[in-house]
Amino acid sequence: MKDSAFSARMKKMNEILEKEGIGCFLVTPSSDMKYLCGYSIKGDERFLALVAAPGHEPFIIANILYELQVTETPVEEFAYWFDGENPFELLKKELSKRGIDTGTIAVDAAMPALFSLQLSALYPDTRLINGSPLVQPLRIYKDRQEMDCMIAATAKADQALGRCMEKGTYWVGKTESDFLAELAYEMTCLGVSDTGACVAVGANAAVPHHKTGDTVIEMGKCLLIDFGGSYRNYHTDMTRTYHFGEPDAEFVKIYNLVLEANLAGEEAAKVGNELQDVDAAARKVIEKAGYGDYFIHRTGHGIGIDCHEGPSAGAGETTKIRPGMAFSCEPGIYLPGKFGVRIEDQVLIEEDGKTRVLHQLPKELIVIQ
């Protein structure tokens, strides 16, 4: 392969395949494919796959329509088919020509049944297995190239939300959907793709996964924004909660508790600790204040090519924190019918073991008036 970072990943992948006795790994467009060769074009009904096999150079089989895109990857060998041809017959021919063992074939978890069923019919005596769990342990620990992508992604997210919030009371009278559209626009202008957000006003913020709608932003209510997107294949994910107009004492109390929990969780995000220690540190703050029943989700999740990856910063997760790991720290308190507060940062464990909080937007309570 032409790129040293991707070549190193593929080498590790092939070592795993050889150790497990797997002849090859067929990876269709997915986060696994992005990880192994950087290909990020969305899949369709035309079969396209990266083929990894121990002892063999990786190759991509694709419809000729995608020739220009696949040749931009670091892969150097290709097999093309045309509309009207059977790509699986070409695949069988290529595997046979290269002497690749087909006794056991791994496929990525995202492979559509449209393809996996045809593959099964093509190789009735072959054992087909889910190959994605084999990639996951590699994806947990980001290399320098991946870290730099995530650092850039989070900086762009900070900039986009900052631009939106600079408009202040302009948002009063506008809807959650209006805010989402503006935020997506700002993200897109900065080169971030696959943007998405949960924008929640007032009582809607008490629903952790509220579906953004037509609720109007008003003075006297909070505004929670949980959003992200992908930059150079790597995700950003953050949450900030603001208040329009002077908040009451209860909101201030809850906000400060969540902020304290967020900071405690990030303080526990150290090399040598377990991921569950991050959750325990944040949860302890909220439970001690008597709001444990209103913190209803894990403290964080892994993040990288996918917005949500494993392992999570949650109870029972004993995975040790090591350099290269990236995860969110996002405690929250949700009071049904009233409001919700969540503060989320993306945490990265650098190569030297230092903990780096990637988002730089202020976390202290900001009142818009």
N, C-alpha and C positions, 0 to 999 in steps of 0.2 A: 504494500500500500504506500501511497505517496506522502501521507502525513504521519509524522512520528507518533503523535498522540493517539490517533486512531489505530495505527499499527500496533501500539502497545496494548490497547484494549482488545484488539482482535487476537493478539497472541495469548492473552490471559483467557479469552473466551475459548480458544482452541485447546488450551491446556485443560480446561474444565470438561470440554466435550470428550477429549481423549481419556481423561480420568474416569468419566462416567460411562465410557463405552458407547458413545453416541456417534453415529456415522457422519451426520451433518445437521445443521441448524438452518431452517428456512425462515427468514425474517421479512415479513411484509411491512409496508409503511406503518410505522408505529414509533413509540418512544424508544423501543429497543433498537430500531433501525437508526434513529437519530443518534443514539449513543455509539453505535458500532461504526457508522460510516458518515453521519452527518446529513443523510438524505431526509428532507422534511416536507416533501410534496405529499399532499393528502392522497390516499389510495382511492381507487375506483374499481369498476367491474373488470378492468384489465389486470391480469395477474402480473405482479412485479415483486421480486424478492431478492434479497441478499442471501447468498449461499455461503455459509462458513463450514469448513470441514478440516479436521486435523490433518496436517501434512500436505495441505493443498492451498493454493492462493484463493482468496475469496473472489467470487464473481457475482455479477448482478444479471438476472434474467428480466427483460422488460420489453414491452411493446415499443416499436420503433418511434412512436410518438414522443417517448420520454428520453430519447437518446441524448439530447443536449443537457437535460437535467442530471441524468445519472453519470455522465462523463465529468460533471463538476465535482463528484465525490472523489475521495482518495483511492477508490477501488480502480483497478487497472484492467480487469478482464470482464467482458460482457457477452451476453448471448441475446439476440433480438428476435422478436417474432412480429408478424404483421397481422392486421385484422383479417379474420377468416381462417387463420392457422390455429392449431391447438397448442397453447403454451406448455401444457403438461407433457405432451409428447416431446417437445424440445427440452424440457427439464430432464426427462428420463434419459434422453440421448446424451445430454451434457454430463449428467452424473455418471453414466456408464463409461463415456469416453475418458473421463478423468479418473476412473477407478475409485469412485467414492462409495463407501459402504452404505447400503440402504437398509440394513437390518433394523436399525432404530433411527428414526428421523425426529428431530425436535422441531416444533413450530412455535412461533410467538403467540402469546395469549390473544393478541388482537387480530389474528388471521381470521377472516370471515369464513363462515361455513361454506359459502360459495366455492372457496378454494380448498378448504380442508377435506370436504367430502370428495372432491375430484381427486385429490391427492391420495386419499384412502382407497379409492377405486383403482387408481393407477398402481398402487403397491398394496395389494390385499394381504400380503403376508408380513408386511412391515409393521413394527410397533411405533405408533405415533405418540409423542409425549409433549407436554407443555414445556417449552424451553425458557420461557420468561423467568421462572424462579432461578434459573442458572445465571441469568444476567444481573438480577437484583443485588446480590452481594457486591458486585463490581460497581454498580451505580451508586451505592451508599457513600463511597469515598471519592470525592471530586478531585480531579487533577488540576494543575494550575490553570490550564485553558478554561476548564469549566468554572473554576472560581472567578476568574476574570469576567466571564460572561454574566455570572450572577451579580457581581458587584456593579457592572454596567447596567444591568436590568433594574436593580433596585434604585440606582441613582436616577434613572429615567422616570420611575414611578414617583419618587419624591418630587421631581420637577413637575410632573403632570398634575398631581394633586395640589401642589403649591400654587400652580397657575390658576386652578379652579377656585381655590379658597381665597385668593387675592381679590376676587370679585365681591367678597363680603355679603352685604345685605342685598346685592343684586339677586341672590337666590330666593329671597323671601317672595312667595307667591308662585315660584316655579315648582315643578314636580320632581319626584325622585327620578323619573325617566329622563327629564330634562337634564338633570345633573349627570346621570349616567352617560347620556349622549355626548355631553361636553367633555367628560373625563375620557371617554373612548377616543374622541377626536384628538385630544391633547396627547394621549398615549400613541396613537397612530402617527401623528406628526413627528414624534420622537423615534419612530421606527419600531415600536412595540406592536406585535401582532397577537391574535387570539385573545383579545382583551375581554374582560368580564368583570362584573361588580355586583355586590349586594349594597344597594343604597337604601337606607331605612330611616324614616322620620318618626320621632316620638315613640309611641307604643310598638310600632313595627320593629324597632331596634331590639325589642325583647324577644324577637323570633330570630335565632341565630342564622338561619338560612332563609330569611325573608326574600320573597320574589319582588324585585323592584317594580313599582307600579306608578299609579297616578296620585298618590298621596302628596299633598302640597307642603312645602317647607314653610314653617311658620315661626314667628317670634315666640319664645317660651317653650320651644321643643328642641330636642337633640337631633343631630344628624350623624348617623353611623355609616362609614364608607369602608367596605371590605372589598379590595379590588386587586387585580393583577393582570399579567399578560406574559408573553414570551418574547425574548430578545436573543437573537443568535441561538435559538433552540432552548434557552434556559429561562425559567419562570421567576417572576417576582410575585410576592403575596404580602400585603400589609393591610392593617386596619387602623383607622383613626376615628375618634368620636368627638364631635364639636357640639356646641350649644349656641342656639340663636336666642339672644336676649339673656338677661341675668337668670341663672339657674337657681332653683331653690336649694335649701340646705341638704336635702336628701340626695339630690343628684350630685352635688359636690362631694358628699361623703362617699357615695358609691364610686364616683370617678377616681377619687384619690386611693380608694382600696384597690381598684383594678390596676392603677398605675404602680402601686406598691407591690402587687402580686407580679406584675410584668417584670419589674426590676429584680425581684427576688428570683424569679425563674431564670432570668438571664445571668444572674450572679452564680446560679448553680450549674450553668451550661459550661462546665469546665472539663478538660481532658482528665480522664480517670473516673469521673462520676458516671453514673448510669443515666440513661434518658429518663427513667422514672423519677430521678432526683429533681429534674427540672419541673415536672408536674407536681411533685410533693411540695417543693419550695413555694411555688405559686399558690397552690391549693391551701397550704397552711395559713397563709395570710387571710384568705377569704373565709375559710372555715372558722378561724379564731374570732373573726368579726361577726360571726353568726349568719353568714350568707352562703354557706356551703351548698345548700339545696338549690341555689340559684346559679351555680357554676356547673353546667350540665354537660360539658364536653371535655375531651382531653386538652392538655395545655398546648400541644403542638403536633406538627406532622413533618415528616421529611419533605424536602422540596428540591427540585432539580429540573430535569427535562419535563417531568410531569409536575403540576402544581402540588398534587398530593402524592407523595411517595412514602415508602416505609424506610425504616421503622419510625414509630411515632413517639413523641414525648408524652407518654401516658402511663398510668398506673400499671405495674407489672412488666414494663418494658425494661429488661435488664441489660440491653445492649450498652456496652461501654462507649462513652464519647471519645472519639479519636479525631486526629487531623483529617480534614477533607469532608467532614460531615456538615450538612446544612439542614436546618429545620426552623420552624416557626416557634415563637413564644407568644401565645395569644389568649391569656386568661380573660374571662368575661363574667359579668353579673347581669342577669336578665330578670326583670321584675314584670311579670305579665300584666298587661293593661296599662303600664306606666311608661317604662323606658328600658333600654339596655345599654350597657357600656362594654366595649371590647377594645383592647389596645394590642396590636400585633406588630411584631418586628420579625425580620428574617435574621437568623443567627448563622454565622459561618465560623467553623473552626479552622484557622489558618494552618499552613504547613508547619509553622514553628510551634503550634499548639495553642496560640493565643486565640481568645474568643473575640470575634468581631461582630458587632451589631451593625447590620448593613444600612438600615434606614436612618436618615438623619433629620427627618421632619420632627419638630418638637412634639413631645408626648404630654407635656403639662396641659391642663385644661385651657382651651382657647374659647373665649366667648365672642361671638359675632354680634356687634350692635352698632 
